[in-house]
Amino acid sequence: MTGPTVEPSLSADRRAVFAVTALGAFMASLDLSIVNVAFPALARSFPTAPRAGLAWVITAYAIVYAALLVTAGRTADRLGRRKVFFIGLGVFTTGSALCGLAPSLALLVAGRVGQGAGAALLLPASLGLLLEAYPGESRSQAVALWGGVGALAVATGPSLGAALITAAGWRSAFFVNLPVGLVAWAVGRRVLPADEPSGRPAPPDYPGVLLVTASLAGLVLAVSEGSDWGWTDPRILGAALGALALGAVFIRRCLRHAEPVLDLSLFRHRSFSVANAATLVYAMGFFAMLLGNILFLTGVWHYSILRAGLAVTPGPLVVAVVSGPAGRVASRRGFRPVLLAGFAVFAAGLSWYATQIGLRPEYLARWLPATLITGLGIGLTFPVLSATAVASLHASRFAVGSAVNQTSRQVGGALGVAVLVAILASSTGPASALQHFRHLWTYAAAMAALAGGITFLLRPLRSPAPLPVVVPAPAAPAAAVPR
C-alpha cells in the first residue's frame, strides 16, 4: 500500500463520523419521500381542507429550507459545525414530532416549517463535519458516498414509506424520525469532533432571511390561490405586490450587508447565472410532475398508497443509476450537450404521459416507459446542473455556490407546487381530471424546453475534469393531494 499509514483508531473515528453525518442526510431525504406518499391519507384526515391549503405541507418546507440554507451554512462556520449539527437535528426531530401529533392542518404546517429549518441547519453542518474528518485524497469519495446515502433514501422512500403508512397510518411517516434522530444524537455526542468557530465579526443577515421567506410565501400564495379567489381579487393582488416589494428590499439588503443571504457577486459568472436560472425553471416543472403523478395514480387510477409508492419507485432508481455516469460524461464532453440531452429526454417522457396515459390503468405498457424515460432525463440534468453552477467559481466558493443552486431548486419547487394547484383547481370528473393532468404534463415539458433554451447560453467549452464536488440536497417531494 502506498501513501501515509492511517491508524486503525483514526480510521474507525472517520467511519463513525461518516455514519452519523450520513444518518442525518438519510433521515431528511427519507422523510421527504415518505411524506410524499402520505398525502392521500392526509387528505382523508383533513377532508375540509382545500387542495391549496394541503399543498402548504410541501411548500412551507421548501420555502423555509430555501431561505435558510445559505445562512445556515455560514452560521455553522461562525458558531461551529458540531453545535449547529445538533441544533439542526433537534429542530428537525422536534418538527417531526409536532407533525406526527398535529391535530390540525395549521400545526402540521408548523411542524413542516420546523423540519425545513432543521434540515437547512443539519445538512450543511453535516457535510462540513465530514469534510473536516477526511483528508484531501479521500474527501471526494466520502462526499460521493454521503450523497449516495441520500439518493438511496430517495429511491427507496416511496415503497418503504407506502408500506409504513399502510401498516400504521400517515403519522408514522413523521414518528419514524424520532428513533433515528435519537440514535444520531446519542452516537454523534461521542464521535463528532469539536471544531473551532471561524469567529467572523459580522453575523449572517437573519432579517434578510425573514424578508425572502415572506416574499416567497406571498408569491406562492398568489399563484396557488389565484384560481380559487380570482386573479383580480384584492388578496391575490396584495400578496403579489407585497412579494415584489419585499423581494426588492431583500435584494437591496444583499447588496449592502457584509454577510448577505444571497451573494449577488456570484452571478457575475456566466455559467453560475445560467445554471441557476435553468435550475429554477426546470424545478418548476419537475416538482409539478412528481406531485401530479402520485395524485393521478391515487385519484384517477385509484391506486392504493402502497401500489402508488411502488409504481413511482423505478424513476428514482434510474436517477440513482444514471447520475454518476452523467457526471463523468459531462467532465469529458462538457456540460451543455449533456444538459440539452437530459432536458430533451425529460420532455419526451412528459410528452409520453400527455399523449399515452388514459383513464384505464395500463402500468406496464403506458406508465412504466414514461417513468423510466423521465428518470433518465432527471439523472442527466440535476447533478450536472449542480456541477455547472460551481464550475467557474474558485474552490473556496464551491460550498456557497452549491447552496445557492440548491436554493434555486427549492424555490422552483415551491412555485411548481403552486402552479400545480392552479392547473388542477377546476377538474371535475374523470374525463376532466385527465385533461387537466395532460395540461400539467404539457406545462412541465414546456418548463424543460425553456430550461434547455436557457442552457444554450452556456459557452460550448469542455468542463474541468474532474467535476467539482457539490452539496447534495434533499430530493423533491413526489406527491400531491386530491381535493
PAGU-170207 format. One record per residue (C-alpha): residue in one letter; x, y, z; residue number from 1. Coordinates in steps of 0.2 Angstrom, whole numbers. Layout:
<recs>
- A / X / Y / Z / NUM
...
</recs>
This chain:
<recs>
- M / 0 / 0 / 0 / 1
- T / 6 / 17 / -4 / 2
- G / 3 / 34 / 5 / 3
- P / 3 / 38 / 23 / 4
- T / -2 / 24 / 35 / 5
- V / -19 / 28 / 44 / 6
- E / -20 / 22 / 62 / 7
- P / -34 / 10 / 65 / 8
- S / -42 / 21 / 78 / 9
- L / -42 / 36 / 67 / 10
- S / -50 / 26 / 53 / 11
- A / -63 / 20 / 64 / 12
- D / -67 / 38 / 70 / 13
- R / -69 / 43 / 52 / 14
- R / -81 / 29 / 49 / 15
- A / -91 / 34 / 64 / 16
- V / -91 / 52 / 59 / 17
- F / -97 / 47 / 41 / 18
- A / -110 / 36 / 49 / 19
- V / -118 / 50 / 59 / 20
- T / -117 / 63 / 46 / 21
- A / -124 / 51 / 33 / 22
- L / -138 / 46 / 45 / 23
- G / -143 / 64 / 46 / 24
- A / -144 / 66 / 27 / 25
- F / -153 / 49 / 26 / 26
- M / -166 / 55 / 38 / 27
- A / -170 / 71 / 30 / 28
- S / -171 / 63 / 12 / 29
- L / -181 / 48 / 18 / 30
- D / -194 / 59 / 27 / 31
- L / -197 / 69 / 11 / 32
- S / -201 / 53 / 1 / 33
- I / -211 / 45 / 15 / 34
- V / -222 / 61 / 17 / 35
- N / -225 / 62 / -2 / 36
- V / -235 / 46 / -2 / 37
- A / -244 / 51 / 14 / 38
- F / -254 / 64 / 5 / 39
- P / -269 / 54 / 1 / 40
- A / -271 / 49 / 19 / 41
- L / -268 / 67 / 24 / 42
- A / -282 / 72 / 13 / 43
- R / -294 / 60 / 21 / 44
- S / -288 / 66 / 39 / 45
- F / -292 / 84 / 34 / 46
- P / -307 / 82 / 22 / 47
- T / -312 / 100 / 24 / 48
- A / -295 / 107 / 19 / 49
- P / -294 / 114 / 1 / 50
- R / -280 / 107 / -10 / 51
- A / -271 / 124 / -9 / 52
- G / -271 / 123 / 10 / 53
- L / -264 / 105 / 10 / 54
- A / -251 / 110 / -3 / 55
- W / -243 / 121 / 11 / 56
- V / -237 / 105 / 19 / 57
- I / -225 / 104 / 4 / 58
- T / -222 / 122 / 1 / 59
- A / -219 / 128 / 19 / 60
- Y / -204 / 115 / 20 / 61
- A / -197 / 121 / 3 / 62
- I / -198 / 140 / 7 / 63
- V / -190 / 138 / 24 / 64
- Y / -177 / 127 / 18 / 65
- A / -173 / 138 / 3 / 66
- A / -172 / 154 / 13 / 67
- L / -161 / 147 / 27 / 68
- L / -149 / 135 / 18 / 69
- V / -135 / 148 / 13 / 70
- T / -137 / 157 / 30 / 71
- A / -137 / 140 / 39 / 72
- G / -120 / 136 / 31 / 73
- R / -112 / 152 / 37 / 74
- T / -120 / 150 / 54 / 75
- A / -111 / 133 / 55 / 76
- D / -95 / 141 / 51 / 77
- R / -97 / 155 / 63 / 78
- L / -104 / 145 / 78 / 79
- G / -96 / 128 / 75 / 80
- R / -102 / 114 / 64 / 81
- R / -104 / 102 / 78 / 82
- K / -115 / 114 / 88 / 83
- V / -126 / 118 / 73 / 84
- F / -127 / 100 / 68 / 85
- F / -135 / 96 / 85 / 86
- I / -146 / 111 / 84 / 87
- G / -152 / 106 / 67 / 88
- L / -155 / 88 / 72 / 89
- G / -165 / 94 / 87 / 90
- V / -176 / 106 / 77 / 91
- F / -179 / 93 / 64 / 92
- T / -184 / 79 / 76 / 93
- T / -195 / 91 / 86 / 94
- G / -203 / 97 / 70 / 95
- S / -206 / 78 / 65 / 96
- A / -214 / 75 / 82 / 97
- L / -226 / 90 / 80 / 98
- C / -231 / 84 / 63 / 99
- G / -235 / 67 / 70 / 100
- L / -245 / 74 / 84 / 101
- A / -253 / 88 / 74 / 102
- P / -272 / 88 / 77 / 103
- S / -275 / 102 / 64 / 104
- L / -268 / 106 / 47 / 105
- A / -261 / 123 / 54 / 106
- L / -250 / 113 / 67 / 107
- L / -245 / 101 / 53 / 108
- V / -238 / 115 / 43 / 109
- A / -230 / 122 / 58 / 110
- G / -221 / 106 / 60 / 111
- R / -216 / 106 / 42 / 112
- V / -208 / 123 / 45 / 113
- G / -198 / 116 / 59 / 114
- Q / -192 / 101 / 48 / 115
- G / -187 / 113 / 34 / 116
- A / -177 / 124 / 47 / 117
- G / -169 / 109 / 54 / 118
- A / -164 / 101 / 38 / 119
- A / -157 / 118 / 32 / 120
- L / -146 / 118 / 48 / 121
- L / -142 / 100 / 48 / 122
- L / -136 / 96 / 30 / 123
- P / -123 / 110 / 28 / 124
- A / -116 / 106 / 45 / 125
- S / -115 / 88 / 42 / 126
- L / -106 / 90 / 26 / 127
- G / -94 / 102 / 35 / 128
- L / -90 / 89 / 48 / 129
- L / -87 / 76 / 35 / 130
- L / -75 / 86 / 25 / 131
- E / -66 / 90 / 41 / 132
- A / -64 / 72 / 46 / 133
- Y / -57 / 66 / 29 / 134
- P / -41 / 71 / 21 / 135
- G / -40 / 78 / 3 / 136
- E / -36 / 62 / -5 / 137
- S / -51 / 53 / 1 / 138
- R / -63 / 68 / 3 / 139
- S / -72 / 66 / -14 / 140
- Q / -76 / 48 / -11 / 141
- A / -83 / 52 / 6 / 142
- V / -94 / 66 / -1 / 143
- A / -100 / 55 / -15 / 144
- L / -104 / 41 / -3 / 145
- W / -113 / 53 / 8 / 146
- G / -123 / 59 / -6 / 147
- G / -127 / 41 / -12 / 148
- V / -135 / 38 / 5 / 149
- G / -147 / 52 / 2 / 150
- A / -150 / 46 / -15 / 151
- L / -154 / 28 / -8 / 152
- A / -166 / 36 / 4 / 153
- V / -175 / 45 / -10 / 154
- A / -175 / 29 / -21 / 155
- T / -182 / 18 / -8 / 156
- G / -193 / 31 / 1 / 157
- P / -209 / 29 / -9 / 158
- S / -210 / 10 / -7 / 159
- L / -204 / 9 / 11 / 160
- G / -215 / 24 / 16 / 161
- A / -230 / 17 / 7 / 162
- A / -228 / 1 / 17 / 163
- L / -226 / 10 / 33 / 164
- I / -241 / 21 / 30 / 165
- T / -252 / 7 / 25 / 166
- A / -247 / -3 / 41 / 167
- A / -248 / 12 / 54 / 168
- G / -255 / 27 / 46 / 169
- W / -248 / 44 / 40 / 170
- R / -242 / 49 / 57 / 171
- S / -229 / 35 / 57 / 172
- A / -221 / 44 / 42 / 173
- F / -216 / 58 / 54 / 174
- F / -214 / 47 / 70 / 175
- V / -201 / 36 / 61 / 176
- N / -189 / 51 / 63 / 177
- L / -189 / 51 / 82 / 178
- P / -179 / 35 / 85 / 179
- V / -167 / 39 / 70 / 180
- G / -164 / 56 / 77 / 181
- L / -161 / 49 / 95 / 182
- V / -148 / 37 / 88 / 183
- A / -139 / 50 / 78 / 184
- W / -139 / 62 / 93 / 185
- A / -133 / 48 / 105 / 186
- V / -119 / 42 / 94 / 187
- G / -114 / 59 / 87 / 188
- R / -111 / 66 / 105 / 189
- R / -97 / 53 / 107 / 190
- V / -89 / 53 / 90 / 191
- L / -91 / 70 / 81 / 192
- P / -76 / 80 / 84 / 193
- A / -76 / 98 / 92 / 194
- D / -72 / 111 / 79 / 195
- E / -67 / 129 / 81 / 196
- P / -79 / 143 / 75 / 197
- S / -72 / 154 / 62 / 198
- G / -76 / 170 / 73 / 199
- R / -82 / 180 / 59 / 200
- P / -86 / 198 / 66 / 201
- A / -102 / 200 / 55 / 202
- P / -116 / 189 / 58 / 203
- P / -127 / 182 / 44 / 204
- D / -141 / 193 / 38 / 205
- Y / -155 / 185 / 48 / 206
- P / -168 / 199 / 45 / 207
- G / -164 / 196 / 26 / 208
- V / -170 / 178 / 29 / 209
- L / -186 / 184 / 36 / 210
- L / -188 / 195 / 20 / 211
- V / -185 / 182 / 7 / 212
- T / -196 / 170 / 17 / 213
- A / -211 / 182 / 17 / 214
- S / -208 / 187 / -1 / 215
- L / -208 / 168 / -7 / 216
- A / -223 / 164 / 4 / 217
- G / -233 / 179 / -4 / 218
- L / -229 / 174 / -21 / 219
- V / -233 / 156 / -18 / 220
- L / -250 / 161 / -10 / 221
- A / -254 / 172 / -25 / 222
- V / -251 / 158 / -38 / 223
- S / -259 / 144 / -28 / 224
- E / -275 / 153 / -23 / 225
- G / -277 / 164 / -38 / 226
- S / -289 / 151 / -47 / 227
- D / -300 / 150 / -32 / 228
- W / -300 / 168 / -26 / 229
- G / -299 / 176 / -43 / 230
- W / -284 / 183 / -51 / 231
- T / -290 / 201 / -48 / 232
- D / -295 / 198 / -30 / 233
- P / -288 / 211 / -19 / 234
- R / -280 / 197 / -8 / 235
- I / -271 / 190 / -23 / 236
- L / -265 / 207 / -30 / 237
- G / -259 / 212 / -12 / 238
- A / -250 / 196 / -10 / 239
- A / -241 / 198 / -27 / 240
- L / -237 / 216 / -24 / 241
- G / -231 / 213 / -7 / 242
- A / -220 / 199 / -13 / 243
- L / -212 / 210 / -26 / 244
- A / -209 / 224 / -13 / 245
- L / -201 / 213 / 0 / 246
- G / -191 / 205 / -14 / 247
- A / -184 / 222 / -19 / 248
- V / -180 / 226 / -1 / 249
- F / -171 / 209 / 1 / 250
- I / -160 / 212 / -15 / 251
- R / -155 / 229 / -8 / 252
- R / -150 / 221 / 8 / 253
- C / -140 / 208 / -1 / 254
- L / -130 / 222 / -10 / 255
- R / -126 / 231 / 7 / 256
- H / -124 / 218 / 20 / 257
- A / -107 / 211 / 25 / 258
- E / -114 / 193 / 25 / 259
- P / -129 / 193 / 14 / 260
- V / -141 / 179 / 12 / 261
- L / -138 / 179 / -7 / 262
- D / -120 / 184 / -13 / 263
- L / -125 / 193 / -29 / 264
- S / -107 / 194 / -34 / 265
- L / -108 / 175 / -39 / 266
- F / -120 / 180 / -53 / 267
- R / -105 / 189 / -62 / 268
- H / -100 / 171 / -68 / 269
- R / -110 / 167 / -83 / 270
- S / -111 / 148 / -80 / 271
- F / -117 / 151 / -62 / 272
- S / -131 / 163 / -68 / 273
- V / -136 / 152 / -82 / 274
- A / -136 / 136 / -72 / 275
- N / -146 / 144 / -58 / 276
- A / -159 / 151 / -70 / 277
- A / -161 / 134 / -78 / 278
- T / -162 / 125 / -62 / 279
- L / -176 / 137 / -56 / 280
- V / -186 / 135 / -72 / 281
- Y / -183 / 116 / -73 / 282
- A / -188 / 113 / -55 / 283
- M / -205 / 122 / -58 / 284
- G / -209 / 108 / -70 / 285
- F / -200 / 94 / -61 / 286
- F / -209 / 96 / -44 / 287
- A / -226 / 98 / -53 / 288
- M / -224 / 82 / -62 / 289
- L / -218 / 72 / -47 / 290
- L / -233 / 79 / -37 / 291
- G / -245 / 77 / -51 / 292
- N / -240 / 59 / -54 / 293
- I / -244 / 52 / -37 / 294
- L / -260 / 62 / -37 / 295
- F / -265 / 55 / -54 / 296
- L / -261 / 37 / -48 / 297
- T / -272 / 38 / -32 / 298
- G / -285 / 50 / -38 / 299
- V / -289 / 44 / -56 / 300
- W / -282 / 26 / -57 / 301
- H / -287 / 24 / -39 / 302
- Y / -271 / 15 / -34 / 303
- S / -269 / 12 / -16 / 304
- I / -255 / 21 / -7 / 305
- L / -244 / 6 / -7 / 306
- R / -247 / 2 / -25 / 307
- A / -243 / 20 / -30 / 308
- G / -227 / 21 / -20 / 309
- L / -221 / 5 / -29 / 310
- A / -227 / 12 / -45 / 311
- V / -216 / 28 / -44 / 312
- T / -200 / 19 / -37 / 313
- P / -192 / 15 / -54 / 314
- G / -190 / 33 / -58 / 315
- P / -179 / 37 / -43 / 316
- L / -169 / 21 / -46 / 317
- V / -165 / 26 / -64 / 318
- V / -159 / 43 / -57 / 319
- A / -148 / 35 / -45 / 320
- V / -140 / 24 / -58 / 321
- V / -138 / 37 / -71 / 322
- S / -131 / 52 / -61 / 323
- G / -114 / 46 / -59 / 324
- P / -111 / 41 / -77 / 325
- A / -119 / 58 / -82 / 326
- G / -106 / 67 / -72 / 327
- R / -92 / 58 / -80 / 328
- V / -98 / 61 / -97 / 329
- A / -100 / 79 / -93 / 330
- S / -82 / 80 / -87 / 331
- R / -76 / 74 / -104 / 332
- R / -89 / 82 / -116 / 333
- G / -94 / 97 / -107 / 334
- F / -110 / 102 / -98 / 335
- R / -120 / 109 / -112 / 336
- P / -123 / 94 / -123 / 337
- V / -127 / 83 / -108 / 338
- L / -139 / 95 / -101 / 339
- L / -148 / 98 / -118 / 340
- A / -149 / 79 / -120 / 341
- G / -157 / 77 / -102 / 342
- F / -169 / 91 / -105 / 343
- A / -175 / 83 / -121 / 344
- V / -177 / 66 / -114 / 345
- F / -186 / 73 / -99 / 346
- A / -198 / 82 / -111 / 347
- A / -200 / 67 / -121 / 348
- G / -206 / 57 / -106 / 349
- L / -218 / 70 / -101 / 350
- S / -225 / 70 / -119 / 351
- W / -227 / 52 / -117 / 352
- Y / -238 / 55 / -101 / 353
- A / -248 / 68 / -110 / 354
- T / -252 / 58 / -126 / 355
- Q / -252 / 40 / -120 / 356
- I / -259 / 39 / -102 / 357
- G / -278 / 37 / -102 / 358
- L / -292 / 33 / -89 / 359
- R / -289 / 14 / -90 / 360
- P / -274 / 9 / -79 / 361
- E / -260 / 2 / -91 / 362
- Y / -245 / 2 / -80 / 363
- L / -233 / -9 / -89 / 364
- A / -237 / -3 / -107 / 365
- R / -240 / 15 / -103 / 366
- W / -234 / 22 / -87 / 367
- L / -218 / 12 / -84 / 368
- P / -210 / 18 / -100 / 369
- A / -214 / 36 / -96 / 370
- T / -207 / 34 / -79 / 371
- L / -191 / 27 / -85 / 372
- I / -188 / 40 / -98 / 373
- T / -191 / 54 / -86 / 374
- G / -180 / 46 / -74 / 375
- L / -166 / 46 / -87 / 376
- G / -169 / 64 / -91 / 377
- I / -168 / 69 / -72 / 378
- G / -152 / 59 / -70 / 379
- L / -144 / 68 / -84 / 380
- T / -149 / 85 / -78 / 381
- F / -150 / 89 / -60 / 382
- P / -132 / 83 / -55 / 383
- V / -124 / 91 / -70 / 384
- L / -133 / 107 / -66 / 385
- S / -126 / 107 / -49 / 386
- A / -109 / 105 / -56 / 387
- T / -111 / 118 / -69 / 388
- A / -116 / 131 / -56 / 389
- V / -100 / 130 / -47 / 390
- A / -88 / 125 / -61 / 391
- S / -82 / 143 / -64 / 392
- L / -80 / 148 / -46 / 393
- H / -65 / 147 / -35 / 394
- A / -64 / 132 / -24 / 395
- S / -66 / 142 / -9 / 396
- R / -84 / 147 / -15 / 397
- F / -90 / 129 / -20 / 398
- A / -100 / 127 / -5 / 399
- V / -109 / 143 / -5 / 400
- G / -111 / 142 / -24 / 401
- S / -119 / 124 / -22 / 402
- A / -130 / 130 / -8 / 403
- V / -137 / 144 / -19 / 404
- N / -140 / 131 / -33 / 405
- Q / -150 / 120 / -21 / 406
- T / -159 / 136 / -15 / 407
- S / -164 / 139 / -33 / 408
- R / -171 / 121 / -34 / 409
- Q / -181 / 123 / -19 / 410
- V / -189 / 140 / -24 / 411
- G / -193 / 132 / -41 / 412
- G / -201 / 118 / -32 / 413
- A / -212 / 129 / -21 / 414
- L / -218 / 138 / -36 / 415
- G / -221 / 122 / -46 / 416
- V / -232 / 116 / -32 / 417
- A / -242 / 132 / -33 / 418
- V / -244 / 131 / -52 / 419
- L / -250 / 113 / -50 / 420
- V / -263 / 118 / -38 / 421
- A / -269 / 132 / -51 / 422
- I / -269 / 119 / -65 / 423
- L / -279 / 106 / -56 / 424
- A / -290 / 118 / -47 / 425
- S / -306 / 116 / -58 / 426
- S / -305 / 97 / -63 / 427
- T / -322 / 88 / -60 / 428
- G / -325 / 70 / -65 / 429
- P / -313 / 58 / -73 / 430
- A / -313 / 65 / -91 / 431
- S / -310 / 82 / -84 / 432
- A / -296 / 77 / -72 / 433
- L / -287 / 68 / -87 / 434
- Q / -287 / 83 / -97 / 435
- H / -281 / 94 / -83 / 436
- F / -267 / 81 / -80 / 437
- R / -262 / 82 / -98 / 438
- H / -261 / 101 / -96 / 439
- L / -250 / 98 / -81 / 440
- W / -238 / 87 / -90 / 441
- T / -238 / 98 / -105 / 442
- Y / -233 / 113 / -94 / 443
- A / -219 / 103 / -86 / 444
- A / -212 / 98 / -103 / 445
- A / -213 / 117 / -108 / 446
- M / -203 / 121 / -92 / 447
- A / -190 / 108 / -98 / 448
- A / -189 / 116 / -115 / 449
- L / -187 / 133 / -108 / 450
- A / -173 / 127 / -97 / 451
- G / -165 / 120 / -112 / 452
- G / -166 / 136 / -121 / 453
- I / -158 / 145 / -106 / 454
- T / -144 / 131 / -106 / 455
- F / -139 / 137 / -124 / 456
- L / -132 / 152 / -116 / 457
- L / -118 / 142 / -109 / 458
- R / -102 / 143 / -119 / 459
- P / -99 / 126 / -128 / 460
- L / -82 / 123 / -119 / 461
- R / -76 / 107 / -111 / 462
- S / -79 / 107 / -92 / 463
- P / -65 / 105 / -80 / 464
- A / -60 / 87 / -75 / 465
- P / -64 / 81 / -63 / 466
- L / -81 / 89 / -59 / 467
- P / -82 / 100 / -43 / 468
- V / -89 / 91 / -28 / 469
- V / -106 / 99 / -24 / 470
- V / -118 / 98 / -10 / 471
- P / -132 / 86 / -12 / 472
- A / -149 / 92 / -7 / 473
- P / -165 / 83 / -1 / 474
- A / -175 / 77 / -16 / 475
- A / -191 / 85 / -21 / 476
- P / -207 / 79 / -14 / 477
- A / -217 / 67 / -25 / 478
- A / -235 / 68 / -21 / 479
- A / -250 / 80 / -20 / 480
- V / -267 / 79 / -13 / 481
- P / -284 / 77 / -22 / 482
- R / -297 / 89 / -16 / 483
</recs>
